[in-house]
Amino acid sequence: MPPFKVIIVGGGPAGLITGHCLAKAGIDFEILESLDKHDPNAGASNALWPQSVRVFDQLGLLEEATTLHSPVDYRQSITPEGTPFYKSDVFKQTRELHGHSFMLFHRAELLNLLDRRLPDRASRVHNNKKVTAIETHVNGVKVACVDGSVFEGAMVIGADGANSTVRRLMEEKAAQKPKKEAMKTAYAGLYGSCTRLPGLEDGTFYETHGPKFSIQLGVGRTRAFFIIYHRLDTPTTERHKCSEEEKTALAAEYADSFITPEHRFKDVWDIALWSHMAHIEEGLVEKWYGDRVVLLGDNVHKMMPNAGFGFNSAIISAAALTNGLRRLVLEKGDAEDISNDELTRVFAEYERIRKPDASKFVNVSAAYARAVAWDNVVFRVVDRYIGPYIRMDIILLKGLMSPLVRQGLVLDFLEEKDFREGSVKWKNPRQTLARVREHEDPNAKNSDEQSS
Ligand SMILES: Cc1cc2nc3c(=O)[nH]c(=O)nc-3n(C[C@H](O)[C@H](O)[C@H](O)COP(=O)(O)OP(=O)(O)OC[C@H]3O[C@@H](n4cnc5c(N)ncnc54)[C@H](O)[C@@H]3O)c2cc1C
């Protein structure tokens, strides 16, 4: 009888982190990724918040991640004319609140780490496999790719991004009308990286706040990462692939905007190593699962990237889903024994746990993006004049973000070696070996709690 095997569609950040979680849980899986390989230049920055750093620690990825990241302590806000109006130690305070740092990466380096370190990567990740169809039968699934290949497993995790094929197939099968309105686009993003410019301050995240736009500039070890968020005239639910002409025109529109007190956007654009323009969808999908299919990552919770919560949300989702699947597999043993109903119960529990949190992150990210882009006159006055005076970002960090961060789930079967806690206690306490054992066998008495 074949062992329980998961087919993950999408080998992006969400698919790969899920692979790591499943590997540690002892659950077999294969990843189908449509791209030939990940471009080592692609993407801008991707930052980890402390709740995700805990999961990286559990997965044994933290040590190497630490060597790749760039520390961030400060956010420097400026006007498009280059006037600095607020310097905040918001990231330093994040570390003081939660123990772990806010870790900034080049997205390609983070993805490369996840890809390279995946156990049995060569046999588990299949590139050039664009999934086009999923067939569900009584004991499992058949997943078909555009090249005619077919992969079989017990279930599918769709981790194929905002414009998800798996979500579309799932909704069509359930005869639900595809809920187009779940993902709306109000902003376009122009993002990329360039070699590090002279004059940038280490540990500083620059943010230009302007009418209907904002620009972020992250300072990495060897590169700087830029993102323009440009508000569209009319929000849309239609998919749109931005052309090279649109990208060039947007770069020209913001060329003279300051991105630090000394640099204009054209200074990074002229030396860009990679850039891309895309519509940034936002939304939360209503139903996260169907028959033997469950969704994870940007395909269910897509948010504005300004606050850096998108991948972080996928990491916590991967932990939640893995915890549930592992319990089921331990109880049932093999694929033949696991019914559709049993999987559905795990999927429903995963959605129940994750949806409220994901919804809050989508909303917080939306509000942040609009406040710094002076979406209306109130945002402008508060952000430009009142916020710096009362240190509103710190108030929001402590009152809004930190309560969400502290709720972050961890894998309930792995210990945390580099556990850290700041002034705010984690909702899910340190995973020690004793706690893991107690979780496996609730009758076992804690004997080695000393490791906490
Ligand atoms: C400029 C920018 C900055 C960001 N900064 C941060 C940050 O600091 N912190 C943070 O947490 N998040 C950040 N995000 C968000 C983060 O990048 C996303 O949340 C994350 O990439 C989502 O991962 P995913 O795997 O769900 O989707 P994707 O990244 O879209 O990956 C999906 C993968 O599936 C593959 N795929 C698609 N269709 C198919 C198919 N049919 N068959 C097989 N494979 C398929 C794709 O090729 C791709 O590799 C940022 C986003 C942007 C745009």
The ligand as an SDF file (V2000), in Angstrom:
LIG
                    3D

 53 58  0  0  0  0  0  0  0  0999 V2000
    7.7500   43.5270   -3.4920 C   0  0  0  0  0  0  0  0  0  0  0  0
    7.2720   42.5220   -2.4910 C   0  0  0  0  0  0  0  0  0  0  0  0
    7.8290   42.4860   -1.2080 C   0  0  0  0  0  0  0  0  0  0  0  0
    7.3770   41.5700   -0.2800 C   0  0  0  0  0  0  0  0  0  0  0  0
    7.9280   41.5640    0.9750 N   0  0  0  0  0  0  0  0  0  0  0  0
    7.4990   40.6500    1.8800 C   0  0  0  0  0  0  0  0  0  0  0  0
    8.0850   40.5960    3.1760 C   0  0  0  0  0  0  0  0  0  0  0  0
    8.9640   41.3740    3.5370 O   0  0  0  0  0  0  0  0  0  0  0  0
    7.6330   39.6440    4.0510 N   0  0  0  0  0  0  0  0  0  0  0  0
    6.6340   38.7710    3.7060 C   0  0  0  0  0  0  0  0  0  0  0  0
    6.2520   37.9320    4.5440 O   0  0  0  0  0  0  0  0  0  0  0  0
    6.0600   38.8090    2.4780 N   0  0  0  0  0  0  0  0  0  0  0  0
    6.4680   39.7100    1.5660 C   0  0  0  0  0  0  0  0  0  0  0  0
    5.9080   39.7380    0.3260 N   0  0  0  0  0  0  0  0  0  0  0  0
    4.8720   38.7620    0.0030 C   0  0  0  0  0  0  0  0  0  0  0  0
    5.4830   37.4170   -0.3290 C   0  0  0  0  0  0  0  0  0  0  0  0
    6.4440   37.5570   -1.3570 O   0  0  0  0  0  0  0  0  0  0  0  0
    4.3590   36.4670   -0.7500 C   0  0  0  0  0  0  0  0  0  0  0  0
    3.4200   36.3850    0.2950 O   0  0  0  0  0  0  0  0  0  0  0  0
    4.9240   35.0870   -1.0430 C   0  0  0  0  0  0  0  0  0  0  0  0
    5.7520   35.1330   -2.1820 O   0  0  0  0  0  0  0  0  0  0  0  0
    3.7880   34.1090   -1.2860 C   0  0  0  0  0  0  0  0  0  0  0  0
    4.3220   32.8700   -1.6150 O   0  0  0  0  0  0  0  0  0  0  0  0
    3.4610   31.7980   -2.4140 P   0  0  0  0  0  0  0  0  0  0  0  0
    4.3560   30.6250   -2.5480 O   0  0  0  0  0  0  0  0  0  0  0  0
    2.1260   31.6410   -1.7780 O   0  0  0  0  0  0  0  0  0  0  0  0
    3.1480   32.4470   -3.8450 O   0  0  0  0  0  0  0  0  0  0  0  0
    4.1690   32.8080   -5.0010 P   0  0  0  0  0  0  0  0  0  0  0  0
    5.3360   33.5460   -4.4910 O   0  0  0  0  0  0  0  0  0  0  0  0
    3.3330   33.4740   -6.0440 O   0  0  0  0  0  0  0  0  0  0  0  0
    4.6660   31.4060   -5.5580 O   0  0  0  0  0  0  0  0  0  0  0  0
    3.8010   30.5320   -6.2420 C   0  0  0  0  0  0  0  0  0  0  0  0
    4.6340   29.5030   -6.9670 C   0  0  0  0  0  0  0  0  0  0  0  0
    3.7700   28.6080   -7.6380 O   0  0  0  0  0  0  0  0  0  0  0  0
    4.1950   28.4070   -8.9920 C   0  0  0  0  0  0  0  0  0  0  0  0
    3.0080   28.1010   -9.7760 N   0  0  0  0  0  0  0  0  0  0  0  0
    1.9970   28.9370  -10.1290 C   0  0  0  0  0  0  0  0  0  0  0  0
    1.0640   28.2760  -10.8430 N   0  0  0  0  0  0  0  0  0  0  0  0
    1.4920   26.9880  -10.9500 C   0  0  0  0  0  0  0  0  0  0  0  0
    0.9560   25.8180  -11.5690 C   0  0  0  0  0  0  0  0  0  0  0  0
   -0.1980   25.8470  -12.2290 N   0  0  0  0  0  0  0  0  0  0  0  0
    1.6640   24.6640  -11.4810 N   0  0  0  0  0  0  0  0  0  0  0  0
    2.8500   24.6100  -10.8160 C   0  0  0  0  0  0  0  0  0  0  0  0
    3.4010   25.6990  -10.2040 N   0  0  0  0  0  0  0  0  0  0  0  0
    2.7270   26.8590  -10.2760 C   0  0  0  0  0  0  0  0  0  0  0  0
    4.8640   29.7370   -9.3580 C   0  0  0  0  0  0  0  0  0  0  0  0
    5.7900   29.5760  -10.4040 O   0  0  0  0  0  0  0  0  0  0  0  0
    5.5320   30.1210   -8.0440 C   0  0  0  0  0  0  0  0  0  0  0  0
    6.8310   29.5950   -7.9260 O   0  0  0  0  0  0  0  0  0  0  0  0
    6.3470   40.6540   -0.6320 C   0  0  0  0  0  0  0  0  0  0  0  0
    5.7920   40.6770   -1.9010 C   0  0  0  0  0  0  0  0  0  0  0  0
    6.2450   41.5990   -2.8370 C   0  0  0  0  0  0  0  0  0  0  0  0
    5.6320   41.6270   -4.2090 C   0  0  0  0  0  0  0  0  0  0  0  0
  1  2  1  0
  2  3  1  0
  2 52  2  0
  3  4  2  0
  4  5  1  0
  4 50  1  0
  5  6  2  0
  6  7  1  0
  6 13  1  0
  7  8  2  0
  7  9  1  0
  9 10  1  0
 10 11  2  0
 10 12  1  0
 12 13  2  0
 13 14  1  0
 14 15  1  0
 14 50  1  0
 15 16  1  0
 16 17  1  0
 16 18  1  0
 18 19  1  0
 18 20  1  0
 20 21  1  0
 20 22  1  0
 22 23  1  0
 23 24  1  0
 24 25  2  0
 24 26  1  0
 24 27  1  0
 27 28  1  0
 28 29  2  0
 28 30  1  0
 28 31  1  0
 31 32  1  0
 32 33  1  0
 33 34  1  0
 33 48  1  0
 34 35  1  0
 35 36  1  0
 35 46  1  0
 36 37  1  0
 36 45  1  0
 37 38  2  0
 38 39  1  0
 39 40  1  0
 39 45  2  0
 40 41  1  0
 40 42  2  0
 42 43  1  0
 43 44  2  0
 44 45  1  0
 46 47  1  0
 46 48  1  0
 48 49  1  0
 50 51  2  0
 51 52  1  0
 52 53  1  0
M  END
$$$$
